[in-house]
């Protein structure tokens, strides 16, 4: 299943990744990502914008996990 996000909202993307655990997503203006084990994986095209988005979303995922505990 491929989810398309029209706007880059790290918190919303983090909640989606955390809930589905494995899959693919596309962020308009940034690119396509895969996620597994509740974390975004590095994209095939490693441009700076995609890597910054990857690290920011993964930080949001970690903060969601810290909020639960």
N, C-alpha and C positions, 0 to 999 in steps of 0.2 A: 504494500500500500504506500502510495506517495502522497504526502501532504504538502500543499503549496501555501506558503505564508506570503501574503502580499506586502506586509510591513515587517520590518525587523524589530521584534519585541523579545528580548532575551528571556524575560521571565515566562512569557507565554510558550516560547519554544522549549524552555527547560521543563515546564510542566508536561508538555506533550511527550518529550523524550523520556521523561521519568515514568509516565503512565504506560507507554507502549513498549518500552524496553529495547525493541529491535525494529529497524525499518529504515525508510529513506524519507528525506524531506528536501524541499527546495525553497529558498528564500529569494524573492525577486530582488534583483540588483546585486546579489552576493554570489549565489550559486547553489549547487546541489551538495547534499551531505548524506552520509549514512550514519546510523547510530546502532550500537550494540552494547549490551550490558548497562544500559542507562547512561551512556556517554557518547558524545559526538566523536566520530572518527575523522582524522585529517582528510580533506578533499583531495581528489586526484590532481586538480590544478591548484597549485599552492601559491595563490596570490596573497598579498598582505591583508587585504580586506577580508578574505575568507578565513585566514588564520586568526585574525583579531576576533571575528565573530565566533569562531570555534572556541577560543579560550574564554571569551566572555560568557557564552552559554554554559560551558562546563563549570565555570565558577558559580553560576546561578544554580546549577544542578547540585553542586556541593552545598550551597547555602540552604537549599530546600531540604537536603538530607540532615543538615545540622539543626534545622527548625523542628524536625520531627522528634529528635532525641531530647 
